[in-house]
Every structure is written in structure tokens, then in C-alpha cells.
Amino acid sequence: MHALIVKNNNAQRDMLVRALAEQGFETDTESSIETACQYVDSRKYDLICVNQELQDGQGEKFVAYCNAHEHQKNTPILFLTENTELLADDLSVRIDGVVHEITDQQIENQVVHFIDQHLDPVFFEGRILLVEDDDEVAADILQQLEQTGYQVSYFKSADEASAEFDAVTVYGSHADAYDLVITKIIFKTGMQGDDLVARIRSYEDGRGFIPVLAIPDKNNDQRRIALFRAGVNDFLPKPILPEELLVRINNLITNKRLLDKVHDIRRELFKQATTDELTGCQNRHSLMEYSGKFVSQARRHNYPISMLVIDLDHFKAINDNHGHATGDLVLKLTGKLLIDSFRDGDLVARYGGEEFVVLLPYCDGESARVKAEKLRIDIENLQPNELSITTSIGATSIETGSTHDFEAMFHAGDQGVYAAKEKGRNQVVFVALD
């Protein structure tokens, strides 16, 4: 991205150059209106910062030149001023923000905040689901959205839109996820808009929280309150004003993207807290946190659950003879194999050192034996760095109707590991619970 700074104060200008560089900008600098105009004639900028007082006149004169320029008329403009009372509406030209020059740090903070809000693609791009059966209204909305750069999927019926929403299973900050639904409320036939909103809000994953902008049939307080209660976030009254449409859309998508960022951070922190960094499996803390819930759910809903306790054979010798880097590679590849070998609903954890535990809901004893034997063969075939590795596996199962808990399962699985090692290693031993 490219920015232009038009400012007299050299020290503050250098500070802005550094701040913008940290945000990914290449920056040109100038102090006069005449030369700055030559810059905008020769290059398209993504951001322009203009001081109120310039070497050869007022900054508003340069802003007016940019506003009328074919290539710069839509470029975001920041107006820098020592007048702390000045607002954007006080000027006769279009600007996108005012930076009040108090301290260098405050100037930098204001500029970075503006970039986050207006230039980060997270906020000014978005994918919209539009549902409208009036061709004329839809054409006007589509024209405004496509000119602004939004990606729009358009449907004439709520039934079609509902099917599309069912099909797009991603949500949040995923690139293919929808960021906003714009829907009419009263359709000529089929599902109605409030039914579509209720359907969307019924999703238990992140799709259920997508903002909804409604085009109401009646503009009265009682109707609006009812739709708010149904899950609508905002309304688009008729006649639709293009500027109002874009402002409402921008506000809803910006808030949604900010929440996406918060949820991404929370998910990442949760992942770090529950995942073993080396192998990618769940860690011991996560296993102990969720294992009891796995077993209690199996008992409550009357389905079998099995456990595999996996211990790599002679792992200390691998570290001693081939180095810890090779030992780490063995653990990493074993972890990946375990993750790839089991279902999403299974719990795969590194218990500690070279020991792993897998919990298998809806898996009886016989199936556990088959899975364990296949895993033993797959580990033997891994051959990391052409190194032969084997494993001893203890398997056990809580069948339907049993009252055993996780501790009993783990004890039985651990007994199976010891028995496998005593019998010569590289084998599976199943230990039945009484």
C-alpha cells in the first residue's frame, strides 16, 4: 500500500512515516501543495495525510484537488490539525477523519486506529447474502454493493436463501463465510423473512450470530420491536438511500468482524491451552478435563466407549542413540498419524513423554481391537528418518450398561500396555473391564 504525507513539521512527518511503515505502507512525503498535486497526478494512493497549515497555503485547497481528481476522489484522507475543536463536518471538502495534533504518540494512535477501521481488509470487505423478490429494489441494492466491492449472493426467495445458508457451513472469519444477511420480510410466496431469521438464529455454530439487516414491510414501532426480538439487528427503511444503505452495512459488518477477531483470539488461546505444541494432539490437561464428560455421556446415552493407551517402545534409546531432534520427530509424526487415523469426535491426547491416549465414543471392544491393531501396524510403517519404531498398545472398553468410570478405563489400558511390553512389545493387549 502507498501513502502520501503532506506536512511541514519534519519530526512529526518522520514519525508518521515510521508508523505507516509498521502498518505496511510505502510513503511519499511533501510539504507544499504544488508538489503534492504532482504526486497525486502520477500515483494512486491508498491513504493521504494532509496538514491544515502547509508551506504554500491551506490544506483544504489540496484536499479539494484530491476530491476532484479522477484517481484520488475515493482515496481516504486524514486531516491533521492543531485545532482540537475541528470536526470533519466543519470543512467544505470531503475528508474521512480528523487527527488532532496533541502529542506525537496520540497522533500515531489516531492514525493507526483509522487504518484499522478503514483500510484493514477485515473491515471494508465482506460477503453478503441478499434476499429480495422485488427486481427493482434488488437491482438498486446490488449496484451499490458491487460498486463498493462487496461480494453478493442474490436470491429471490427465502427458501433458496435458507438452502444456501445450510450449504455454507463455515462461519466467523473464514474467507467463504457470510458477513451479513439483507432480507425482505414479506415475500409473495414461500418462506417469509422472519422465518428465515428464525432459521438462521437456530444454528448452534457461529452462523447463528450473523448480523441481519431487514427490509421491513411496515415501518411502525410494534413491528420493529417484534423483528428485533426475532433476531434482526437493524432495518433498512424505504425509500432506500444509497449512503444510508452503505453506512448501515459497514457498521454491521465492522462489528461482526471485530467479534470475529475476538473469537479467533479466544479460540487460539484455547488451542494453546489444550494442545500439545510438539504433536498437535490434545495435552494431558485437556484429556483430564474432558475424559470424564466423554464417559458420563456414554453412560447417560447408553453407547459403548473405548480407550487406547499407546506407548512407544524403547523411546529413551531413540533419544540416547539418535538425539532429541530425532526423538521429537518420532513424536511429531506419531501425533500426526493419530490425529489422521481417528474421527473428529474422538479425543486424541499426548498423556506425557512417549505415551498417548485415545478415547473412542460409539466404539465397542471388538472395534477397539481392530483399530488398535491397525494403528500398531501404521506406526511400525512410519519409519521416520528410516528409523524402525514400534509401539505397545493397551485397549479397553466400557460397554453399554456398565458403571465404570474414566479412571477404571485408564487403569485397564495401562495394564494392557505393561502386559504388551512383558510379552515382547509391538503388540496390542485388550483388558476387559468386569
Steps between C-alpha positions, in 0.01 A plus 500: 500500500607857433445811709569870446580729794471875432636674809746774603628367833794274409514318835131412498522411133780252573298357790204442267723335241621253764147436628364439150794275413404280795153475346640388165507832313760640263487876552568815299538831685457862396445838663354711217165484324652549156735204522245281681260551209768369266531190719129418481508554123764230460401235760184348650514513880325284758520771768571874502592694817471879464596770748263796545781754466739441209802676358306674221142509628219321679472122494137526393617625161697180442213285630264667252745411222500135614119494529471602135781277374396206282731253674497642856137601556431188707835487679462522881627838625614581853507868597766589758436811710603668825140619542357244744149633441502441124268228365467350152162672450661841561686480169366574153687203350465123540734346754476163672644591837655773713824442694543749783868578550556485874800274562695286256371182665139616478544592135642155426220329697231689308654417161543130582142483632372654176693244294360214708145626453511610135784331313533157656337257251346328802264796526433642156444173317216262561275229362129577501191282450224713344139373497250719312224410254447854369724522192525879509593521867747212461665665196555825693652320799719276284634798308603678820657190658694387194636850439624507858679167462280267704448142381125440470296181461149596389183293541139586425351269762565432865483126427794524257693720743439252784633214285809706416557580866472129582761418236760754616608337824798728573461806721685776682817629334515219243543646149189323367275590793216749467535826692148638462150399393275763343147371472152616418241404762185440294538282188231424245532122544683244710705557813476850648785719616433461872501121450839530331632704793371240746666226295833685504481562874437128559855407394714406797827585326626847405253527212226563753655833596530655153352854490168542318391823331125488435297682234170531691152488353365743760693781660333512840636462852312182585618321187862607552498383862360161394773461238770606746377227732510254210871572453521786248792737568400804295247628248522653155199728458358589159571696293853360521765773503833374356710679765283366783513148355881500491535652848268244658675214319845627597400533866356149517789333319761695697346391830473143376864495389614645833317218679655252256844627601415462869370146443810413294722617784295302754515188284875540457551545874281195567696301243829599662367403842369159390738391224839335527730727302728228364247241383184705438300258718298609801719533808471320834302785655244484220473120535433523874256789445279325243546126558248486783242675281563253216439203729199648681332585168556143379335364813213749487421435134575128522773455238842327530825692536852364462851610585843437351812567706800518264860487618791516253751220557861578603447875457780590743740307280389704200587823682828359632620350172357741242456826689203693631428656158432152363297416810290813445448402135376156607253656743385758245435243227331266744271781614410587141429134423269477801310816405460380141395149605201586718169681467437865587288392796781288651737646757869454412741616770865484589497385861868566556841406361449226241152401624174585319136436586204477261136504614255349249128571555253264328773235478462154656776265610530306176523819292761634743714188447482547121588871520787433740652231279478720191664784694781270618577405138480861380748613768736218407482620138574865584880459473594861598851571369503130398485412868299194606256577782235284664235548764325311776128570523258430783132500400186487706130581472200600707207319343140616521351463846837509679559735795879526464660846485800653323743406776404134467546521123838663526619248758392213271665660195820555696496134609468405135812703413706331773377157390590576137852602600546190717397285203771651281354840391359598158159353573149575624358365825131545573398516867131444563328687783295285738 
